[in-house]
Amino acid sequence: MAVIEAVLFDCDGTLVDSEKLAASLLVELLGGFGIALGLSEVLRLVRGVKFEAFLAGLCGRYPQLDAESVRHDYRERSLPLFRQHLEPMPGALEFVHSLALKKAVASNGPRAKIETCLTSVGLLESFEGHIVSAYEVGSWKPEPGLILHAAERLGVKPERCLLIDDSLQGIEAGLAAGVRVLGFDPGGLLDPASCPVPIIGHMMAAQAYLEA
């Protein structure tokens, strides 16, 4: 097995605990259109998917929804929310700061969101110049293109990269790209019986995988 030379990270739900904050805001915005979805349902729908696909799916179910209004209000309000309340995921700061290998972030989110999130938890400098946004490369997980771009940005062959991601879409993207993958699941949302890769619940557990 090839030696791992680089670690690729998802952002939301992997490095930063942004998913519940984002879902709470979306619950509020959807409620303004008379759409009563709970936090867990919104999390299930939005987690790991392209934001436009999330909105399109809702518009198909709720014709009263104004997607442009939700998109605008979410973009306007989410970044200040992250700046004020965002926390790192368990072990993320410790693991990233201790990591001697090359590293990059590969996220379905737009760059402004990624950089705001990383800045809020003190991780931006660790990934300066090595942030890859799906909006900039035109490929969203579960497509492999985003992961391949991140590996190329680091100058490392895919088979020598490890991806850490909390969503099935991200895991599928990593496998399709030919990188090794760890599922990150501190909340117990991934099903070990059906997940095709090893699962860790704390980021520092990835260190043992690198040393194996």
N, C-alpha and C positions, 0 to 999 in steps of 0.2 A: 504494500500500500504506500502511495506517495506521501512524503512528509508534508505536513501542513505549513505553508509559508505565509498565509494571510487569513484574517478573519473578517467576514462581511456581516454586518448587523442590519436587521430591520430597525426602524426607529420607534414607531408607536406600539406600545405594548411589549417592547423588547428592551430598549434603552430607557424610555420614558413612560410614565404611567398616565398617558394622555387619553386612552380610549374611553374611560368612564366620564372624564370631563367633557370630551367631545360628544358622547352619546347623551349626556344630561342636557347639553345645550340643544341638541337636535330634538330631544323630547319636547323641550319648551317651544322651539320653532314650529314643529309639526302641530303642537297643540293649538297654535294660533290659527290653524286651518281646520280645526275640529277633528284632528287625527289623534286618537288616544292610544299611543303605543307606549308600553313600559320600557324601562331602561334596559332590561335584559333582551327584549325583542329588538330594540334599535341596535344594541351591541351585536347581536347575532347577524343582523342585516348588513351592517356597515363594516364589520371587522374583516380586514384584509382585502377588501374589494375597492375598485376604482370608485371615487366619490360620484362621478357622473353615472355610473352603473347603479349605484345605490339610489340616486334620485330618480333615474328612469324607472326602476322597479317600483318605487313608491307612486310615481305618477300613473303607472299602469293600474295600480290598485285604488288610488284616490284621485279622481279627476279634478277635484277642487284644489289640489296642491299647485302652487305657483313655484316651480323649480327655480326660476331665476331669483325670486325673492329669498328663498331658503338659502341658495348658494351665496348670494350677496351678504345676507345677515350672518351666515355662518362664518364666512371669511372675515367679516368685519369684527365679530365678537370673539372668535376662538383664540386669536393670537394674544389679546390682552388677558384672556382667561388663563392661557398657558403660562404667560409671564408671571402671573400672580400666584397660581396654585400648583403648578406642575412639580412632580416629584420624580426622582429616578426609580427605575425598577430595582427589585432586590438584587444586590450584588453588582449592579451595572457599573457604578463609579469605580469600585474597587478592582473589578476585572479589567475594565478598559485602561485604567491608569497603570495597572501592573503588566499589561500586555506588551511584550517586546516585538511581536510580529507586526507586519504591515496590517492596516485595518482601514475599512471604509464603511460608509452607511449607504444602503440601497433601499430606497423607500418609494412607495406609491404616491407619497405626498408631494406637494409643491415645495420648492426650495425655501421659500419664506417661512413656511411652517416648520420644516426640518431644522433650519438654523435657529428659529425662535425656540423650539423645544430643546435643542442641544445647549443653547446659550443659557436657558433657564435653569438647567441642572449642572452647568459647569463642564460640559463635554465638547463644546464647539472646537476648542483648540486642538483636541485630540484627533479630530477628523478634518481639519482645515485642508482644503484642496482635494479631499477624497469623499465628497458627498455626491451621490448620484440620485437624481430625481427622475421618476418615471415621466414627468411632464417634459423633461428636457431630452430624453432619449426616445420617447414615443413608444415605450413598451411597459406594460403594467403586469405585475404578478397576477395570475399564475404563468404568464408568458416568461420564457427564460431570458429575454433580451436585457432586462434591467440587471440581472445578476451577472451576465456575461460582460456588460459594460463596466460594472464595478471591478471585476477581476482584471479586465484590460486596463482600467485606470491605474491599478496598482502594479501592472506589469507582471502578473502572476497567472499561470495556467489554471483554468477552472478546477482541475482535479487536485490542485494543491491549495485550494481555498476551502474554508469551513464557513458555512452560513448559519447564523443563529436567528431564528424567526419564530414568532408566536402564532402564526396563522397557517392553516392548511394551504391557502393560496401561495404563501411564501415558501412553504416546504415544497410544494409541487414545482414552483419556479426553480428552486435550487436543484432539485433532482433532475429536472429537464435540462438545466444548464450544465450538469455534470460535476457540480461541487458536492462536497460532503455537507450534511445538514444535521443540525440539532434543533429539536423543537423546544421552545422556551415556554413553560406553562406554569407559572407560580399560582395561577388561579384555578387549576384543574379543569380547564375548558377543552383540552385536547383528549381524545379517547385513546388510551394506550393500546387498546385492542385493534384499532383501525389505523393508527398513525404509523406511517411507513419508516419512521426514523426514531432514534433514541430521544427521550424527553428528559429535560432537566427542569427543576423548580426554582433554582437559585443560580444566578449567573456564574458564580465562582465554581460551580460544578463543572463548567466547561473546561476549566483548567486541567482536570483529571483526564478529560477526553483528549486534550492536546498532548498530554504526556504519555498516553497509552501507547 
